[in-house]
Amino acid sequence: MATQMYSIEVVGSQEVPGEGKPRRSILCPDKLVQSYPSNKGNTNITTLYENFLEGVQRSEGGDFLGFRPIVDDVPQPYEWLTYSRVQDRVTHFGAGLTHLGLATQQNFGIFSINRPEWTMSELAGYMYNFTSVPLYDTLGVSAIEFIVNQTEMETVIASADKAWILLDIKATLPTVKNIIVMGSLEESLVFEGKTLDVNIVAWTDIERNGLDKPVPVNPPSPDDVATICYTSGTTGTPKGALLTHKNFIAGIGSFHMMAKHQKFFIPSGADTHISYLPLAHVFERLCQAVMISGAARIGYYQGDTLKLLDDVAILQPTIFVSVPRLFNRIYDKVLAGVKAKGGVAAYLFNRAYATKKDNLRRGILEHILWDRLVFSSIRARLGGKVKHIVSGSAPISPDVIDFLRICFSADVYEGYGQTEQAAGLSMSYRGDLTPGQVGPPQLCVEVKLRDIPAMNYTSKDQPFPRGEIMLRGHSVFKGYYKAPKQTEETLDSEGWASTGDVGQWDERGRLVVIDRVKNIFKLAQGEYIAPEKIESVLAKHYLVSQVFVYGHSLKATLVGIVVPDFETLGLWANSHGLADKSDQELCEVPEVQKTLLKELATFGRESDLKGFEILKNITVVSQQFTIDNDLLTPTFKLKRHTAKEKYNADIERMYAEIE
């Protein structure tokens, strides 16, 4: 019996020295997807504005945007705006922006955490063909200045706290004329704006002005720029990716076609998505656009990730989209809890887990006994109703993917993409439970692998071709805003975009992301190190919360900065006479460092890390790597250069101790 393939080589493609042949999904071997049919069946959806209208039509007046009002610091139950109500408000707000002076394809800023006004502001941009430019302060003030000035931004829609940030640096933002404030408007903000010659106005006042003085909508074309999305990057000046309506719709169309072939899902009005991943980035915006295309509900978290699971418990989403970091924490907490309980509870969990893991090989996700008896309490952590889990932004461990399928009885998909492709490069298929792969190319792109001789990766490698992941198609961006040199470095004359990631094709034509071109370094003995791979392994240890792996090119060994999981470390401390120690004090106890180093070495070897990938010294610290302390990007990737600078003294000391 022939092996089922997920992708095939493009028919008629020519062999190019130093490259593999491009591949497409088996679902679209002849023509790439760039739109999707309307529910009415007589037209195709080609822009994000039409996508919104499609959602309104499919919703039949159903709920759309949900939020939790905060009364006396207490979050209330979710309140909802319907699709039709949002359409009215967006129409009025967009007209109000026109009266404020915004013109076709003019840039405007959005500066806030996720909330209904964020989405409505962007939808207004789609409706009247303005170009949104999200801002986020986690990159630092200098990045905000760079983005605002490069885009010559005159109008910014911001929450009150972000509006103050803009006013504080107004002297370096000469183009900013208007700040539209979401939520209540403080007189002090208006007064400060007047002193700086900035018009401060409430979001609802712009909406009211558009209601009083309607303006006909100004629909965009597929090739118009929908947004300029600045990459968070780990170093250097942000780059603004020019993303068109077609770029996003191609990705949405790919999901619709996959769903038609029962390889993915398209949400309906019965589905609910929780929005907490930053809307300043394409991953969450693509997710929202997919939700809108099927008329699903979108509920926003209250703005504090520490309270996210409280919001999830109230909202009870059916779709949960997140990043591996959160899934890893759930995995760690559950397994640590099982280990701590021991006895009958641990026996039942392990037996149930083994049974369901064995069933996964036969494609079975549910178990009539164990789901109710053992896994219902774990399922409740995500609200109890999750049917679909999507992981993206970074690689997720196969063990964790199996864990999610077993404990939540949900379809789990792993996606792969970047800002430059509107997050649409590849996605694993429903029913394919093979861990470690991110599926074939999305139906809107074709993908090839380019040799990297310096790293010994080639498209001729056996048994699996390897190389830098390159793609071409309808979701690929137009280039970087006002940056022709950087655009030329990423996009070639034939439309192929380089990703900087290393991939391989498996035996069934699925993509496996195995390395990062830029994050690879070589140790003194010539061994190449992929630190992210090592970090993803060690972060699964129950005593570890976060880890930063570093290797010097003149040294033969690796060292690391480790943030412990203080909940599980506390249990260890209690049994070793250290119960009176604070988190910071525990980190300074030599026995803690010694124990963690030994545990990680053993765990690393058990996880098939090579000898040169085992940490030889560590420093234990109590401060988490976060967006706020600039050690993580807004998509929760470690800023390696910043971490190296912060912990340089510790790194030098660790190497001195090894010698």
Secondary structure as GFF3:
##gff-version 3
##sequence-region A 1 659
A	DSSP	beta_strand	7	9	.	.	.	ID=ss1
A	DSSP	beta_strand	23	25	.	.	.	ID=ss2
A	DSSP	beta_strand	36	37	.	.	.	ID=ss3
A	DSSP	beta_strand	44	45	.	.	.	ID=ss4
A	DSSP	alpha_helix	48	59	.	.	.	ID=ss5
A	DSSP	beta_strand	63	67	.	.	.	ID=ss6
A	DSSP	beta_strand	70	71	.	.	.	ID=ss7
A	DSSP	beta_strand	74	75	.	.	.	ID=ss8
A	DSSP	beta_strand	79	82	.	.	.	ID=ss9
A	DSSP	alpha_helix	83	100	.	.	.	ID=ss10
A	DSSP	beta_strand	107	111	.	.	.	ID=ss11
A	DSSP	alpha_helix	116	128	.	.	.	ID=ss12
A	DSSP	beta_strand	131	134	.	.	.	ID=ss13
A	DSSP	three_ten_helix	137	139	.	.	.	ID=ss14
A	DSSP	alpha_helix	141	150	.	.	.	ID=ss15
A	DSSP	beta_strand	155	159	.	.	.	ID=ss16
A	DSSP	alpha_helix	160	168	.	.	.	ID=ss17
A	DSSP	three_ten_helix	170	172	.	.	.	ID=ss18
A	DSSP	beta_strand	178	182	.	.	.	ID=ss19
A	DSSP	alpha_helix	187	195	.	.	.	ID=ss20
A	DSSP	beta_strand	199	202	.	.	.	ID=ss21
A	DSSP	alpha_helix	203	212	.	.	.	ID=ss22
A	DSSP	beta_strand	225	230	.	.	.	ID=ss23
A	DSSP	beta_strand	240	244	.	.	.	ID=ss24
A	DSSP	alpha_helix	245	260	.	.	.	ID=ss25
A	DSSP	beta_strand	272	275	.	.	.	ID=ss26
A	DSSP	alpha_helix	282	293	.	.	.	ID=ss27
A	DSSP	beta_strand	297	300	.	.	.	ID=ss28
A	DSSP	three_ten_helix	305	307	.	.	.	ID=ss29
A	DSSP	alpha_helix	308	315	.	.	.	ID=ss30
A	DSSP	beta_strand	319	322	.	.	.	ID=ss31
A	DSSP	alpha_helix	324	341	.	.	.	ID=ss32
A	DSSP	alpha_helix	343	360	.	.	.	ID=ss33
A	DSSP	alpha_helix	370	373	.	.	.	ID=ss34
A	DSSP	alpha_helix	376	379	.	.	.	ID=ss35
A	DSSP	three_ten_helix	380	382	.	.	.	ID=ss36
A	DSSP	beta_strand	388	391	.	.	.	ID=ss37
A	DSSP	alpha_helix	398	408	.	.	.	ID=ss38
A	DSSP	beta_strand	411	416	.	.	.	ID=ss39
A	DSSP	three_ten_helix	419	421	.	.	.	ID=ss40
A	DSSP	beta_strand	426	427	.	.	.	ID=ss41
A	DSSP	beta_strand	445	450	.	.	.	ID=ss42
A	DSSP	three_ten_helix	453	455	.	.	.	ID=ss43
A	DSSP	beta_strand	466	473	.	.	.	ID=ss44
A	DSSP	alpha_helix	484	490	.	.	.	ID=ss45
A	DSSP	beta_strand	497	505	.	.	.	ID=ss46
A	DSSP	beta_strand	511	516	.	.	.	ID=ss47
A	DSSP	beta_strand	521	522	.	.	.	ID=ss48
A	DSSP	beta_strand	528	529	.	.	.	ID=ss49
A	DSSP	alpha_helix	531	538	.	.	.	ID=ss50
A	DSSP	beta_strand	544	551	.	.	.	ID=ss51
A	DSSP	beta_strand	558	564	.	.	.	ID=ss52
A	DSSP	alpha_helix	566	574	.	.	.	ID=ss53
A	DSSP	alpha_helix	583	587	.	.	.	ID=ss54
A	DSSP	alpha_helix	590	606	.	.	.	ID=ss55
A	DSSP	three_ten_helix	611	613	.	.	.	ID=ss56
A	DSSP	beta_strand	615	620	.	.	.	ID=ss57
A	DSSP	alpha_helix	640	646	.	.	.	ID=ss58
A	DSSP	alpha_helix	648	658	.	.	.	ID=ss59
###
